[in-house]
């Protein structure tokens, strides 16, 4: 566990440790507040043609989500 003050002073070194697989916990006033962890591997690219084929068969909604939520909210009030 590293104090916030030390973390601010040594952020670059702590980031290197986190990148190496060591979780670094940052404490504020002695209480754990944040954690630095390594990033996961690269994300897979989205296959747009697959997504298109999945959504082609879906029926279009008559109103947008914002309009539908406002309508539901307003109807529930009274």
N, C-alpha and C positions, 0 to 999 in steps of 0.2 A: 504494500500500500504506500502511495506517495502523496505527500501533502500537495494541496493546490499550488502553494507558493513554489515548491520544488518542481512541480509539473510545468509551471509557466516558464521557469528558468531552464528546464532540460527537455522541453517538448520534442525537439528533434531526436535526441537519444531515446526517449521513451517511445516515439513513433517507430524507430528502428527496431526496438525490442518487440513491440507489438507485431510488426511486420515479420519478425522472426518466429512468431507463434506464441510469445509470452503475453498473457493478458496482464495489463497494467491497470490497477484500480487507483483512482484518484479520490482523495478524501478532503472534505472541507470540515474544519473544526473536529477532526478525528472520526468523522462519519463518512463511510463510502458514498460517493456522489456520482461518479462516472467511471466508465471502463473503456480503455483503448484495446481494441482487438484487431487481429489481422483481417484484411478484406478476403472475402471468398474468391474463388477462381472466377474467370471470365464468365459472364452470362451467355447463355445460348442465344443465337440470333433467332428471332421470331420468323417463322415461315408464313409470310403474308398470304400466299396462295392457299395454304391450309386453313388459315383463319377466314379467308374469303369464302371458301367452300363450306365452312361450318355455319357462317352467318347468312349465306345466300337463301337457305330454306326458311329462315325466320321471318315471321310476319312483322311488318313495320307497325310501330305503335302510333295511334292516332294523335297523341300529343307528346311533347317533350317531357323529360323527367322533371325539370323545374316547374313547368306548368302543372303537372300532375301532383307534385308535392304541395304546391301552393293551394291547389283545389282541395286536396285532402285535409290540409291544415285548416283552411277556412271553413270547410263543411263541419269539421269536428268542434269548432268553437261555439256554434249556436244550435 
